[in-house]
Structure formats: structure tokens, C-alpha cells
Amino acid sequence: MAKMSGREVLEAIQAGLLAPPPMARLIGFHIVAGARSATLHLNVSYLRGLSFRSGTITAKGRVVRLTRSAALWKGW
């Protein structure tokens, strides 16, 4: 795995060839298919901490603009 690119690692996890990281298993995070693009800027704001009592957390995103080299998307 040390010689794999980040993309190769994610694809191997998605294909079931590699186990997901422990934190991903703990919180039930899984990769859903879709288009690939580069991350040019990432900003995350946390409103409050989570705990087991928080229940299921779902993150959603929507592509606002897609070009050949980058994507602009909104998440909530």
C-alpha cells in the first residue's frame, strides 16, 4: 500500500481489496461511486462535536459545475 497513490488506495478499498481505515469502519463511512476530480480548495466548518448519541450522520453533496479538470460542489 505504501507504493500506491491515494487514488489507487481508495479504489482498492472501494473494490474490497483493502480494508477501510478503522475510523471509517467505526463511523460507518463508505465510498460511493462517482466522477473523479482534483481538490483545489477545501473548507470545513464544525458546528459541534459528535458522539454515539448523535445517531446516523449523512453527508450530501451536489456538483455545481464540472469541467474536464475540476469540479465545484457544495456539501451539507
Biopython code that builds the backbone (N, CA, C, O; Angstrom):
import numpy as np
from Bio.PDB.StructureBuilder import StructureBuilder

atoms = [
    (1, "MET", "N", (0.830, -1.189, 0.000)),
    (1, "MET", "CA", (0.000, 0.000, 0.000)),
    (1, "MET", "C", (0.874, 1.252, 0.000)),
    (1, "MET", "O", (0.445, 2.286, -0.513)),
    (2, "ALA", "N", (2.077, 1.194, 0.554)),
    (2, "ALA", "CA", (2.945, 2.364, 0.634)),
    (2, "ALA", "C", (3.332, 2.889, -0.739)),
    (2, "ALA", "O", (3.627, 4.076, -0.880)),
    (3, "LYS", "N", (3.338, 2.040, -1.743)),
    (3, "LYS", "CA", (3.715, 2.463, -3.096)),
    (3, "LYS", "C", (2.515, 2.857, -3.950)),
    (3, "LYS", "O", (2.667, 3.228, -5.114)),
    (4, "MET", "N", (1.324, 2.774, -3.367)),
    (4, "MET", "CA", (0.108, 3.117, -4.116)),
    (4, "MET", "C", (-0.190, 4.597, -3.981)),
    (4, "MET", "O", (0.120, 5.210, -2.959)),
    (5, "SER", "N", (-0.796, 5.174, -5.018)),
    (5, "SER", "CA", (-1.253, 6.560, -4.928)),
    (5, "SER", "C", (-2.513, 6.591, -4.066)),
    (5, "SER", "O", (-3.115, 5.551, -3.798)),
    (6, "GLY", "N", (-2.902, 7.776, -3.639)),
    (6, "GLY", "CA", (-4.129, 7.914, -2.858)),
    (6, "GLY", "C", (-5.337, 7.403, -3.611)),
    (6, "GLY", "O", (-6.218, 6.762, -3.038)),
    (7, "ARG", "N", (-5.370, 7.691, -4.898)),
    (7, "ARG", "CA", (-6.483, 7.233, -5.732)),
    (7, "ARG", "C", (-6.525, 5.705, -5.783)),
    (7, "ARG", "O", (-7.594, 5.104, -5.673)),
    (8, "GLU", "N", (-5.355, 5.080, -5.952)),
    (8, "GLU", "CA", (-5.296, 3.623, -6.005)),
    (8, "GLU", "C", (-5.759, 3.000, -4.691)),
    (8, "GLU", "O", (-6.447, 1.979, -4.696)),
    (9, "VAL", "N", (-5.388, 3.604, -3.576)),
    (9, "VAL", "CA", (-5.823, 3.102, -2.273)),
    (9, "VAL", "C", (-7.341, 3.183, -2.154)),
    (9, "VAL", "O", (-7.983, 2.218, -1.739)),
    (10, "LEU", "N", (-7.919, 4.328, -2.515)),
    (10, "LEU", "CA", (-9.376, 4.479, -2.421)),
    (10, "LEU", "C", (-10.102, 3.498, -3.329)),
    (10, "LEU", "O", (-11.122, 2.926, -2.945)),
    (11, "GLU", "N", (-9.570, 3.302, -4.547)),
    (11, "GLU", "CA", (-10.198, 2.355, -5.464)),
    (11, "GLU", "C", (-10.100, 0.926, -4.927)),
    (11, "GLU", "O", (-11.040, 0.146, -5.080)),
    (12, "ALA", "N", (-8.974, 0.573, -4.299)),
    (12, "ALA", "CA", (-8.816, -0.755, -3.723)),
    (12, "ALA", "C", (-9.758, -0.955, -2.542)),
    (12, "ALA", "O", (-10.306, -2.043, -2.368)),
    (13, "ILE", "N", (-9.951, 0.075, -1.732)),
    (13, "ILE", "CA", (-10.908, -0.010, -0.617)),
    (13, "ILE", "C", (-12.311, -0.189, -1.164)),
    (13, "ILE", "O", (-13.070, -1.027, -0.677)),
    (14, "GLN", "N", (-12.657, 0.598, -2.177)),
    (14, "GLN", "CA", (-13.995, 0.515, -2.756)),
    (14, "GLN", "C", (-14.239, -0.866, -3.380)),
    (14, "GLN", "O", (-15.353, -1.385, -3.308)),
    (15, "ALA", "N", (-13.211, -1.460, -3.987)),
    (15, "ALA", "CA", (-13.342, -2.776, -4.621)),
    (15, "ALA", "C", (-13.287, -3.925, -3.612)),
    (15, "ALA", "O", (-13.519, -5.080, -3.970)),
    (16, "GLY", "N", (-12.978, -3.607, -2.345)),
    (16, "GLY", "CA", (-12.906, -4.639, -1.327)),
    (16, "GLY", "C", (-11.554, -5.345, -1.267)),
    (16, "GLY", "O", (-11.417, -6.360, -0.585)),
    (17, "LEU", "N", (-10.553, -4.815, -1.977)),
    (17, "LEU", "CA", (-9.223, -5.414, -1.971)),
    (17, "LEU", "C", (-8.415, -5.002, -0.746)),
    (17, "LEU", "O", (-7.532, -5.741, -0.312)),
    (18, "LEU", "N", (-8.706, -3.842, -0.189)),
    (18, "LEU", "CA", (-8.081, -3.355, 1.038)),
    (18, "LEU", "C", (-9.168, -3.059, 2.060)),
    (18, "LEU", "O", (-10.273, -2.646, 1.706)),
    (19, "ALA", "N", (-8.848, -3.272, 3.319)),
    (19, "ALA", "CA", (-9.795, -2.936, 4.385)),
    (19, "ALA", "C", (-9.817, -1.422, 4.571)),
    (19, "ALA", "O", (-8.779, -0.773, 4.446)),
    (20, "PRO", "N", (-10.973, -0.857, 4.866)),
    (20, "PRO", "CA", (-11.035, 0.584, 5.135)),
    (20, "PRO", "C", (-10.333, 0.910, 6.447)),
    (20, "PRO", "O", (-10.143, 0.025, 7.281)),
    (21, "PRO", "N", (-9.947, 2.168, 6.640)),
    (21, "PRO", "CA", (-9.308, 2.562, 7.902)),
    (21, "PRO", "C", (-10.244, 2.281, 9.090)),
    (21, "PRO", "O", (-11.464, 2.305, 8.930)),
    (22, "PRO", "N", (-9.681, 2.015, 10.279)),
    (22, "PRO", "CA", (-10.514, 1.728, 11.456)),
    (22, "PRO", "C", (-11.566, 2.809, 11.731)),
    (22, "PRO", "O", (-12.701, 2.486, 12.083)),
    (23, "MET", "N", (-11.205, 4.077, 11.574)),
    (23, "MET", "CA", (-12.171, 5.154, 11.839)),
    (23, "MET", "C", (-13.342, 5.081, 10.867)),
    (23, "MET", "O", (-14.481, 5.337, 11.256)),
    (24, "ALA", "N", (-13.080, 4.739, 9.618)),
    (24, "ALA", "CA", (-14.158, 4.610, 8.636)),
    (24, "ALA", "C", (-15.111, 3.491, 9.037)),
    (24, "ALA", "O", (-16.327, 3.632, 8.910)),
    (25, "ARG", "N", (-14.561, 2.381, 9.522)),
    (25, "ARG", "CA", (-15.416, 1.273, 9.985)),
    (25, "ARG", "C", (-16.208, 1.690, 11.212)),
    (25, "ARG", "O", (-17.387, 1.356, 11.336)),
    (26, "LEU", "N", (-15.565, 2.419, 12.120)),
    (26, "LEU", "CA", (-16.222, 2.841, 13.358)),
    (26, "LEU", "C", (-17.433, 3.719, 13.084)),
    (26, "LEU", "O", (-18.482, 3.544, 13.704)),
    (27, "ILE", "N", (-17.294, 4.660, 12.160)),
    (27, "ILE", "CA", (-18.391, 5.594, 11.901)),
    (27, "ILE", "C", (-19.280, 5.168, 10.737)),
    (27, "ILE", "O", (-20.245, 5.858, 10.409)),
    (28, "GLY", "N", (-18.958, 4.025, 10.104)),
    (28, "GLY", "CA", (-19.796, 3.531, 9.014)),
    (28, "GLY", "C", (-19.602, 4.288, 7.711)),
    (28, "GLY", "O", (-20.512, 4.337, 6.883)),
    (29, "PHE", "N", (-18.424, 4.881, 7.517)),
    (29, "PHE", "CA", (-18.122, 5.633, 6.302)),
    (29, "PHE", "C", (-17.836, 4.664, 5.172)),
    (29, "PHE", "O", (-17.080, 3.709, 5.355)),
    (30, "HIS", "N", (-18.423, 4.891, 4.011)),
    (30, "HIS", "CA", (-18.109, 4.071, 2.848)),
    (30, "HIS", "C", (-18.102, 4.929, 1.584)),
    (30, "HIS", "O", (-18.767, 5.961, 1.506)),
    (31, "ILE", "N", (-17.339, 4.474, 0.610)),
    (31, "ILE", "CA", (-17.176, 5.208, -0.643)),
    (31, "ILE", "C", (-18.304, 4.835, -1.587)),
    (31, "ILE", "O", (-18.593, 3.653, -1.773)),
    (32, "VAL", "N", (-18.947, 5.835, -2.187)),
    (32, "VAL", "CA", (-19.997, 5.630, -3.174)),
    (32, "VAL", "C", (-19.403, 6.067, -4.509)),
    (32, "VAL", "O", (-18.693, 7.073, -4.541)),
    (33, "ALA", "N", (-19.653, 5.373, -5.596)),
    (33, "ALA", "CA", (-19.066, 5.660, -6.922)),
    (33, "ALA", "C", (-19.237, 7.098, -7.345)),
    (33, "ALA", "O", (-19.822, 7.883, -6.598)),
    (34, "GLY", "N", (-18.765, 7.467, -8.479)),
    (34, "GLY", "CA", (-18.939, 8.820, -8.985)),
    (34, "GLY", "C", (-17.752, 9.261, -9.811)),
    (34, "GLY", "O", (-16.804, 8.502, -10.013)),
    (35, "ALA", "N", (-17.808, 10.492, -10.288)),
    (35, "ALA", "CA", (-16.744, 11.051, -11.123)),
    (35, "ALA", "C", (-15.544, 11.423, -10.258)),
    (35, "ALA", "O", (-15.677, 11.626, -9.051)),
    (36, "ARG", "N", (-14.386, 11.510, -10.878)),
    (36, "ARG", "CA", (-13.162, 11.889, -10.184)),
    (36, "ARG", "C", (-12.749, 13.285, -10.607)),
    (36, "ARG", "O", (-12.897, 13.660, -11.770)),
    (37, "SER", "N", (-12.231, 14.051, -9.664)),
    (37, "SER", "CA", (-11.707, 15.384, -9.970)),
    (37, "SER", "C", (-10.702, 15.777, -8.896)),
    (37, "SER", "O", (-10.592, 15.122, -7.860)),
    (38, "ALA", "N", (-9.984, 16.837, -9.155)),
    (38, "ALA", "CA", (-8.965, 17.309, -8.219)),
    (38, "ALA", "C", (-9.590, 18.198, -7.150)),
    (38, "ALA", "O", (-10.576, 18.890, -7.406)),
    (39, "THR", "N", (-9.008, 18.176, -5.942)),
    (39, "THR", "CA", (-9.417, 19.083, -4.883)),
    (39, "THR", "C", (-8.532, 20.315, -4.949)),
    (39, "THR", "O", (-7.327, 20.229, -4.710)),
    (40, "LEU", "N", (-9.119, 21.462, -5.271)),
    (40, "LEU", "CA", (-8.364, 22.702, -5.381)),
    (40, "LEU", "C", (-8.429, 23.502, -4.092)),
    (40, "LEU", "O", (-7.477, 24.198, -3.741)),
    (41, "HIS", "N", (-9.554, 23.404, -3.382)),
    (41, "HIS", "CA", (-9.748, 24.133, -2.133)),
    (41, "HIS", "C", (-10.764, 23.358, -1.305)),
    (41, "HIS", "O", (-11.776, 22.893, -1.829)),
    (42, "LEU", "N", (-10.495, 23.222, -0.024)),
    (42, "LEU", "CA", (-11.416, 22.510, 0.860)),
    (42, "LEU", "C", (-11.573, 23.299, 2.147)),
    (42, "LEU", "O", (-10.584, 23.649, 2.791)),
    (43, "ASN", "N", (-12.807, 23.579, 2.522)),
    (43, "ASN", "CA", (-13.089, 24.313, 3.744)),
    (43, "ASN", "C", (-14.170, 23.559, 4.509)),
    (43, "ASN", "O", (-15.233, 23.264, 3.963)),
    (44, "VAL", "N", (-13.900, 23.251, 5.758)),
    (44, "VAL", "CA", (-14.855, 22.528, 6.598)),
    (44, "VAL", "C", (-15.093, 23.338, 7.861)),
    (44, "VAL", "O", (-14.145, 23.786, 8.506)),
    (45, "SER", "N", (-16.350, 23.522, 8.212)),
    (45, "SER", "CA", (-16.718, 24.209, 9.452)),
    (45, "SER", "C", (-17.470, 23.223, 10.342)),
    (45, "SER", "O", (-18.427, 22.583, 9.906)),
    (46, "TYR", "N", (-17.032, 23.111, 11.577)),
    (46, "TYR", "CA", (-17.673, 22.199, 12.526)),
    (46, "TYR", "C", (-18.587, 23.002, 13.447)),
    (46, "TYR", "O", (-18.165, 23.995, 14.039)),
    (47, "LEU", "N", (-19.835, 22.570, 13.564)),
    (47, "LEU", "CA", (-20.791, 23.261, 14.414)),
    (47, "LEU", "C", (-20.737, 22.758, 15.849)),
    (47, "LEU", "O", (-20.871, 23.535, 16.793)),
    (48, "ARG", "N", (-20.539, 21.451, 16.006)),
    (48, "ARG", "CA", (-20.420, 20.852, 17.334)),
    (48, "ARG", "C", (-19.856, 19.439, 17.185)),
    (48, "ARG", "O", (-19.857, 18.870, 16.093)),
    (49, "GLY", "N", (-19.378, 18.886, 18.294)),
    (49, "GLY", "CA", (-18.814, 17.543, 18.282)),
    (49, "GLY", "C", (-19.892, 16.486, 18.157)),
    (49, "GLY", "O", (-21.056, 16.733, 18.473)),
    (50, "LEU", "N", (-19.500, 15.306, 17.695)),
    (50, "LEU", "CA", (-20.419, 14.185, 17.566)),
    (50, "LEU", "C", (-20.110, 13.134, 18.627)),
    (50, "LEU", "O", (-18.992, 13.049, 19.134)),
    (51, "SER", "N", (-21.105, 12.354, 18.945)),
    (51, "SER", "CA", (-20.920, 11.223, 19.846)),
    (51, "SER", "C", (-21.812, 10.091, 19.345)),
    (51, "SER", "O", (-22.550, 10.261, 18.374)),
    (52, "PHE", "N", (-21.745, 8.938, 20.007)),
    (52, "PHE", "CA", (-22.614, 7.829, 19.621)),
    (52, "PHE", "C", (-24.082, 8.203, 19.748)),
    (52, "PHE", "O", (-24.925, 7.689, 19.013)),
    (53, "ARG", "N", (-24.390, 9.103, 20.685)),
    (53, "ARG", "CA", (-25.781, 9.535, 20.873)),
    (53, "ARG", "C", (-26.279, 10.404, 19.718)),
    (53, "ARG", "O", (-27.482, 10.635, 19.596)),
    (54, "SER", "N", (-25.366, 10.888, 18.868)),
    (54, "SER", "CA", (-25.757, 11.727, 17.736)),
    (54, "SER", "C", (-26.566, 10.955, 16.702)),
    (54, "SER", "O", (-27.306, 11.553, 15.921)),
    (55, "GLY", "N", (-26.431, 9.631, 16.691)),
    (55, "GLY", "CA", (-27.165, 8.821, 15.718)),
    (55, "GLY", "C", (-26.483, 8.836, 14.358)),
    (55, "GLY", "O", (-25.305, 9.177, 14.250)),
    (56, "THR", "N", (-27.215, 8.470, 13.339)),
    (56, "THR", "CA", (-26.682, 8.400, 11.988)),
    (56, "THR", "C", (-26.462, 9.796, 11.424)),
    (56, "THR", "O", (-27.345, 10.651, 11.488)),
    (57, "ILE", "N", (-25.276, 10.017, 10.871)),
    (57, "ILE", "CA", (-24.946, 11.291, 10.240)),
    (57, "ILE", "C", (-24.803, 11.046, 8.748)),
    (57, "ILE", "O", (-24.075, 10.145, 8.334)),
    (58, "THR", "N", (-25.481, 11.829, 7.949)),
    (58, "THR", "CA", (-25.423, 11.692, 6.493)),
    (58, "THR", "C", (-24.877, 12.973, 5.894)),
    (58, "THR", "O", (-25.373, 14.063, 6.181)),
    (59, "ALA", "N", (-23.861, 12.841, 5.064)),
    (59, "ALA", "CA", (-23.302, 13.993, 4.341)),
    (59, "ALA", "C", (-23.764, 13.902, 2.897)),
    (59, "ALA", "O", (-23.711, 12.836, 2.283)),
    (60, "LYS", "N", (-24.211, 15.010, 2.368)),
    (60, "LYS", "CA", (-24.682, 15.052, 0.981)),
    (60, "LYS", "C", (-23.921, 16.126, 0.229)),
    (60, "LYS", "O", (-23.477, 17.114, 0.814)),
    (61, "GLY", "N", (-23.775, 15.929, -1.051)),
    (61, "GLY", "CA", (-23.104, 16.916, -1.882)),
    (61, "GLY", "C", (-23.772, 17.008, -3.234)),
    (61, "GLY", "O", (-24.446, 16.081, -3.682)),
    (62, "ARG", "N", (-23.571, 18.141, -3.872)),
    (62, "ARG", "CA", (-24.155, 18.366, -5.194)),
    (62, "ARG", "C", (-23.124, 19.071, -6.055)),
    (62, "ARG", "O", (-22.515, 20.049, -5.621)),
    (63, "VAL", "N", (-22.923, 18.585, -7.267)),
    (63, "VAL", "CA", (-21.992, 19.225, -8.191)),
    (63, "VAL", "C", (-22.653, 20.486, -8.739)),
    (63, "VAL", "O", (-23.760, 20.437, -9.275)),
    (64, "VAL", "N", (-21.955, 21.621, -8.596)),
    (64, "VAL", "CA", (-22.459, 22.895, -9.099)),
    (64, "VAL", "C", (-21.924, 23.137, -10.508)),
    (64, "VAL", "O", (-22.646, 23.618, -11.381)),
    (65, "ARG", "N", (-20.649, 22.798, -10.721)),
    (65, "ARG", "CA", (-20.034, 22.967, -12.030)),
    (65, "ARG", "C", (-18.966, 21.895, -12.208)),
    (65, "ARG", "O", (-18.174, 21.648, -11.298)),
    (66, "LEU", "N", (-18.939, 21.261, -13.372)),
    (66, "LEU", "CA", (-17.987, 20.198, -13.656)),
    (66, "LEU", "C", (-17.268, 20.507, -14.958)),
    (66, "LEU", "O", (-17.897, 20.694, -16.000)),
    (67, "THR", "N", (-15.935, 20.558, -14.889)),
    (67, "THR", "CA", (-15.123, 20.752, -16.092)),
    (67, "THR", "C", (-14.265, 19.509, -16.279)),
    (67, "THR", "O", (-14.387, 18.553, -15.513)),
    (68, "ARG", "N", (-13.405, 19.508, -17.282)),
    (68, "ARG", "CA", (-12.546, 18.350, -17.534)),
    (68, "ARG", "C", (-11.506, 18.165, -16.434)),
    (68, "ARG", "O", (-11.038, 17.049, -16.209)),
    (69, "SER", "N", (-11.138, 19.249, -15.747)),
    (69, "SER", "CA", (-10.048, 19.156, -14.779)),
    (69, "SER", "C", (-10.457, 19.398, -13.320)),
    (69, "SER", "O", (-9.687, 19.080, -12.414)),
    (70, "ALA", "N", (-11.623, 19.939, -13.079)),
    (70, "ALA", "CA", (-12.022, 20.257, -11.700)),
    (70, "ALA", "C", (-13.537, 20.275, -11.577)),
    (70, "ALA", "O", (-14.263, 20.367, -12.567)),
    (71, "ALA", "N", (-13.989, 20.185, -10.343)),
    (71, "ALA", "CA", (-15.419, 20.247, -10.058)),
    (71, "ALA", "C", (-15.654, 21.225, -8.914)),
    (71, "ALA", "O", (-14.855, 21.292, -7.980)),
    (72, "LEU", "N", (-16.730, 21.972, -8.982)),
    (72, "LEU", "CA", (-17.172, 22.834, -7.895)),
    (72, "LEU", "C", (-18.416, 22.167, -7.325)),
    (72, "LEU", "O", (-19.386, 21.921, -8.041)),
    (73, "TRP", "N", (-18.376, 21.875, -6.019)),
    (73, "TRP", "CA", (-19.507, 21.199, -5.417)),
    (73, "TRP", "C", (-19.823, 21.803, -4.066)),
    (73, "TRP", "O", (-18.974, 22.434, -3.435)),
    (74, "LYS", "N", (-21.041, 21.603, -3.636)),
    (74, "LYS", "CA", (-21.494, 22.059, -2.328)),
    (74, "LYS", "C", (-21.865, 20.839, -1.501)),
    (74, "LYS", "O", (-22.457, 19.887, -2.008)),
    (75, "GLY", "N", (-21.520, 20.877, -0.256)),
    (75, "GLY", "CA", (-21.888, 19.787, 0.639)),
    (75, "GLY", "C", (-22.644, 20.323, 1.835)),
    (75, "GLY", "O", (-22.449, 21.467, 2.246)),
    (76, "TRP", "N", (-23.504, 19.496, 2.386)),
    (76, "TRP", "CA", (-24.249, 19.869, 3.581)),
    (76, "TRP", "C", (-24.552, 18.664, 4.403)),
    (76, "TRP", "O", (-25.178, 18.778, 5.457)),
]
sb = StructureBuilder()
sb.init_structure("model")
sb.init_model(0)
sb.init_chain("A")
sb.init_seg("    ")
for serial, (resi, resn, name, xyz) in enumerate(atoms, 1):
    if name == "N":
        sb.init_residue(resn, " ", resi, " ")
    sb.init_atom(name, np.array(xyz, "f"), 0.0, 1.0, " ", f" {name:<3s}", serial, name[0])
structure = sb.get_structure()
